Amino acid sequence: MPRTTTQARSLSAEIRQRFEEFSRSQKDVGQYIVDHLDEAAFHTAEELARRANTSSSTVVRFAQALGFEGFPELQASAREEYRRQHAGGETDQVQAQPLFPIDQTEFEAALAADHVNVVETAKKIDRDEVAAAVERVSRAERILICGTDQMAFFASYLRHLLMLLDLRAEVVASPSQEGLSRLGRIDERTLVIGFSAGRPHPLVVRAMKLARHRRADTIAICDATLSEVAKLGDQRLYYSSNSPAYVRSHTALLGLIQALAYGVYALDESQYADRIKAFRLK
């Protein structure tokens, strides 16, 4: 059905409303546009496709699935919503002074993007979500952290930070027999933390669904607000991963993880002080 100009919903609202109708590759485009409206408004279809890790033809098909004739019409709608947000003072886009000259090198562009990602992540963090996540981590009897591929490193690093606080944590990074065994031990006393970047790995989705089924607490740490992992989390911690490079930026994710662990530490510094002092002296 062709999209009409009288539709009341914004582009972002339309995508959220109809998200489950789209194909897997179209969902990748949709969730990227929702979290990066400015890029949809001002980048080409080819550039948007690259950043969403898909093809320009998928971007065009996504626009048509929404009822637009093509990408230019979708982009016009994105620009309208973007300008409306700015005009109403509702935008949460990062307004930061550039770190480098206009003619920045590729190296400088990547560093500048990381800087913006950290600022944008900080601006979008919900204090209540963070406080609830910190509280869940601090009182958990057992913590299961699930992250595969590139997220496996960050899952392991979070485990390291929590183990320093004498919190029992385990990592599931692959569908190995040991990993599946750890998933099988999820119960209501377990806190499951799921990591995802872009399209979530089926193992992470499985862990989060199993946790829901067994009434375990869940925390989702992801770079897409419409991610399936985010939908399964009791608490959702979002980070920005935009980058001009050929891989996603994880600078903001690293900062988020360290801040989460520090939040747990700050709940009772005296309890952890001796343990952390001993670690620093090693």
C-alpha positions in Angstrom: 0.0 0.0 0.0 1.6 3.3 -1.0 2.5 5.6 1.8 0.5 8.9 1.9 1.8 12.3 3.1 -1.1 12.5 5.6 0.1 9.7 7.8 0.5 10.9 11.3 3.2 8.6 12.5 6.9 9.6 12.2 9.3 7.4 10.3 10.8 6.0 13.5 7.3 5.3 14.9 6.3 3.6 11.7 9.3 1.4 11.7 8.8 0.4 15.4 5.1 -0.3 14.7 5.7 -2.6 11.7 9.1 -4.0 12.7 8.0 -7.6 12.9 6.7 -7.5 9.3 10.1 -7.0 7.8 12.6 -9.7 6.6 15.8 -10.2 8.6 17.9 -8.0 6.4 15.2 -5.3 6.3 15.1 -5.4 10.1 18.9 -4.6 10.1 18.1 -1.5 8.1 15.1 -0.5 10.2 16.8 -0.8 13.6 19.8 1.2 12.3 17.6 4.0 11.0 15.7 4.3 14.3 19.0 4.7 16.2 20.8 6.8 13.6 18.0 9.0 12.1 20.5 11.7 11.1 22.4 9.3 8.9 19.2 8.2 7.2 18.4 11.8 6.6 21.7 12.9 5.1 23.7 9.9 3.8 23.3 8.1 0.5 21.6 4.7 0.3 25.0 3.1 -0.4 26.6 4.7 2.7 23.6 3.8 4.9 23.7 0.2 3.6 27.4 0.0 4.5 26.9 1.2 8.0 24.0 -1.1 8.5 26.1 -4.0 7.2 23.7 -4.8 4.3 23.3 -3.9 0.6 21.9 -0.8 -1.1 19.2 -2.9 -2.8 18.0 -4.0 0.7 17.8 -0.4 1.7 15.6 0.4 -1.3 13.4 -2.7 -0.7 13.0 -1.6 2.9 11.8 1.8 1.7 9.3 0.2 -0.6 8.1 -2.1 2.2 7.3 1.0 4.2 5.2 2.3 1.3 7.7 4.7 -0.2 8.5 4.7 -4.0 12.2 4.5 -3.2 15.0 5.6 -0.9 14.8 9.4 -1.7 11.2 9.5 -0.4 12.2 7.6 2.8 15.1 10.1 3.2 12.8 13.0 2.8 10.6 11.6 5.7 13.8 11.1 7.8 14.8 14.7 7.2 11.4 15.9 8.1 11.4 14.0 11.4 15.0 15.1 12.1 14.2 18.8 11.5 11.0 18.5 13.6 13.0 17.2 16.5 15.5 20.0 16.2 12.9 22.7 15.9 11.1 21.4 18.9 14.2 21.0 21.0 13.5 17.3 21.4 16.6 16.0 19.8 19.2 14.0 21.7 21.7 14.1 18.9 25.2 14.9 19.9 26.2 18.5 19.6 30.0 18.5 20.0 32.8 20.6 18.7 34.8 18.8 16.1 38.1 17.3 17.4 39.9 17.7 14.1 39.9 20.0 11.0 37.4 19.5 8.2 40.0 17.8 6.1 40.6 15.1 8.7 42.4 11.9 7.8 40.8 8.4 8.1 42.7 7.9 11.4 41.3 11.2 12.8 37.8 10.4 11.4 37.7 7.1 13.3 38.9 8.7 16.5 36.3 11.5 16.2 33.6 8.9 15.7 34.6 7.1 18.8 34.4 10.4 20.7 30.9 11.0 19.5 29.9 7.5 20.3 30.9 7.9 24.0 29.1 11.2 24.2 26.0 9.9 22.5 25.9 6.8 24.7 26.2 8.9 27.8 23.3 11.2 26.7 21.0 8.2 25.9 21.7 6.3 29.1 18.6 6.0 31.4 19.6 6.5 35.0 16.8 4.3 36.3 17.8 1.5 33.9 21.4 1.8 35.1 20.5 1.8 38.8 18.3 -1.3 38.3 21.1 -3.1 36.4 23.7 -2.3 39.0 21.3 -3.5 41.8 20.6 -6.8 39.9 24.3 -7.4 39.4 25.2 -6.7 43.0 22.7 -9.1 44.5 22.9 -11.9 41.9 23.9 -15.3 43.3 25.1 -16.4 39.9 25.8 -14.3 36.8 25.9 -15.8 33.3 27.3 -13.5 30.6 26.6 -14.5 27.0 28.5 -13.0 24.1 29.7 -14.6 20.9 32.2 -13.7 18.2 33.4 -10.1 18.7 31.2 -9.8 21.8 33.0 -12.7 23.5 35.9 -10.4 24.4 33.6 -7.9 26.2 31.7 -10.7 27.9 35.0 -12.0 29.3 36.2 -8.6 30.3 33.0 -7.9 32.2 33.4 -11.3 33.9 37.0 -10.2 34.9 35.7 -7.0 36.4 33.0 -8.7 38.4 35.3 -11.5 39.6 37.5 -8.8 41.1 34.5 -7.9 43.2 34.2 -11.6 44.2 31.0 -12.0 42.2 30.4 -15.4 40.7 30.3 -15.0 36.9 30.6 -17.4 34.0 30.8 -16.8 30.2 29.0 -18.5 27.4 30.8 -17.6 24.1 30.0 -20.6 21.9 27.5 -23.4 21.5 30.0 -25.9 23.0 29.0 -28.7 25.3 30.3 -26.7 28.2 28.5 -23.5 27.1 25.2 -25.4 26.6 25.7 -27.0 30.0 25.9 -23.6 31.6 22.7 -22.5 29.9 21.0 -25.6 31.2 21.8 -24.5 34.8 19.9 -21.1 34.4 17.3 -20.8 37.2 15.5 -18.0 39.0 18.7 -17.2 41.0 20.7 -16.5 37.8 21.3 -13.1 36.2 21.8 -13.5 32.5 23.6 -10.6 30.7 23.3 -10.8 26.9 25.7 -8.8 24.5 24.8 -8.1 20.9 26.1 -5.9 18.1 23.8 -5.5 15.1 21.9 -8.7 14.4 22.2 -10.8 17.6 23.7 -14.3 17.5 21.1 -17.1 17.9 22.9 -18.4 21.0 22.5 -15.1 22.8 18.8 -14.9 21.9 18.4 -18.5 23.1 20.0 -17.7 26.4 17.8 -14.6 26.9 14.6 -16.6 26.0 15.6 -19.4 28.3 16.2 -16.9 31.1 12.7 -15.4 30.6 11.2 -18.9 30.6 12.9 -19.8 33.9 12.2 -16.4 35.5 15.8 -15.4 35.7 16.7 -11.7 35.7 18.1 -10.4 32.4 20.2 -7.4 31.2 20.6 -6.6 27.5 23.7 -4.7 26.4 23.4 -3.8 22.7 23.8 -1.2 20.0 20.3 -1.4 18.6 17.2 -0.4 20.5 15.0 -2.7 18.4 17.4 -5.7 18.8 15.7 -9.0 19.8 18.1 -9.2 22.7 17.0 -5.7 23.9 13.3 -6.8 23.8 14.2 -9.8 26.1 16.1 -7.7 28.7 14.5 -6.6 32.0 17.1 -3.8 31.8 18.5 -2.4 28.5 21.8 -0.6 28.3 22.3 0.9 24.8 25.6 2.0 23.3 26.4 3.8 20.1 28.7 1.9 17.7 28.8 4.2 14.6 32.1 4.2 12.7 33.4 5.2 9.3 35.7 2.2 9.5 35.0 -1.3 8.2 34.0 -2.6 11.7 31.7 -1.3 14.4 33.2 0.9 17.1 33.2 -0.7 20.6 34.8 2.3 22.4 31.5 3.3 24.1 30.8 -0.4 24.9 34.1 -0.7 26.8 33.3 2.5 28.8 29.8 1.3 29.5 31.1 -2.1 30.9 33.6 -0.4 33.1 31.1 2.1 34.4 28.6 -0.7 35.2 31.3 -2.6 37.2 32.3 0.7 39.0 28.6 1.3 39.8 28.5 -2.1 41.6 31.8 -1.3 43.4 30.5 2.1 44.5 27.5 0.5 46.3 29.8 -0.7 49.0 33.4 0.5 48.5 34.5 -0.6 52.0 33.5 -4.2 51.2 35.6 -4.3 48.1 38.5 -2.0 49.1 40.9 -4.6 50.4 40.3 -7.0 47.5 40.9 -4.2 44.9 43.9 -2.9 46.8 45.5 -6.4 46.7 44.8 -6.7 42.9 46.5 -3.3 42.3 49.6 -4.4 44.1 50.1 -7.4 41.9 
